[in-house]
């Protein structure tokens, strides 16, 4: 089972749920699309400027989707702010 980690505002929408990567979801775009449907409030957080995804501790910054599978750690973080 893929391991999901949520940081910042994403923790509010994940509510500490254990989430299994569904069959047929094989890349980062499909993960984001699926979570936009599966978790209430995820879509609005994902669409905020600065929202990021990381797979196995590497930020996904490419325009092409990155492959994922059940052994991966997938993290979502909201934009960071400093003061």
C-alpha positions in Angstrom: 0.0 0.0 0.0 1.4 3.4 -0.9 2.1 5.6 2.1 0.5 9.0 2.0 1.7 12.0 4.1 -0.1 15.3 4.3 1.4 18.6 5.5 0.1 22.1 6.1 -3.5 22.6 5.0 -3.7 19.2 3.5 -3.8 17.7 7.0 -7.2 19.3 7.5 -8.7 17.5 4.5 -7.0 14.2 5.0 -8.3 13.9 8.6 -5.6 11.2 9.4 -7.3 8.7 7.0 -5.4 5.6 5.9 -5.7 5.7 2.1 -4.9 2.8 -0.3 -3.8 3.6 -3.8 -6.6 2.3 -6.0 -6.1 -0.1 -8.8 -5.5 1.7 -12.1 -3.9 4.8 -10.5 -0.3 4.7 -11.8 1.0 8.2 -12.0 1.0 11.5 -10.1 -1.6 13.1 -12.2 -4.0 10.2 -11.6 -3.2 10.4 -7.9 -4.1 14.1 -7.7 -7.3 13.6 -9.8 -8.4 10.7 -7.6 -7.8 12.6 -4.4 -9.7 15.6 -5.7 -12.7 13.3 -5.8 -12.0 11.0 -2.8 -11.3 13.7 -0.2 -13.6 16.6 0.6 -11.7 19.8 0.3 -8.6 18.3 -1.3 -9.3 19.9 -4.7 -9.4 23.5 -3.4 -6.1 22.9 -1.5 -4.5 21.3 -4.5 -5.4 24.2 -6.7 -3.9 26.8 -4.4 -0.7 28.4 -5.7 2.4 26.7 -4.3 0.7 23.3 -3.5 3.3 20.6 -4.1 3.5 16.8 -4.3 6.6 14.7 -3.6 7.2 11.0 -4.4 9.8 9.2 -2.3 11.0 12.6 -0.9 11.5 14.1 -4.3 9.4 17.1 -5.4 7.4 16.5 -8.5 8.1 19.6 -10.6 7.9 18.2 -14.1 4.9 18.8 -16.3 4.8 15.1 -17.3 3.3 12.7 -14.7 5.7 10.6 -12.6 4.9 6.9 -12.1 3.8 5.7 -8.7 3.1 2.3 -7.2 2.2 0.6 -3.9 5.7 0.9 -2.5 5.9 4.7 -2.8 5.6 7.4 -0.3 3.4 10.2 -1.7 3.4 13.5 0.2 1.3 16.6 -0.3 2.2 20.0 1.1 0.7 23.4 1.0 2.7 26.5 0.1 5.2 27.5 2.7 5.2 30.9 4.2 7.9 32.7 6.1 7.8 35.7 8.3 
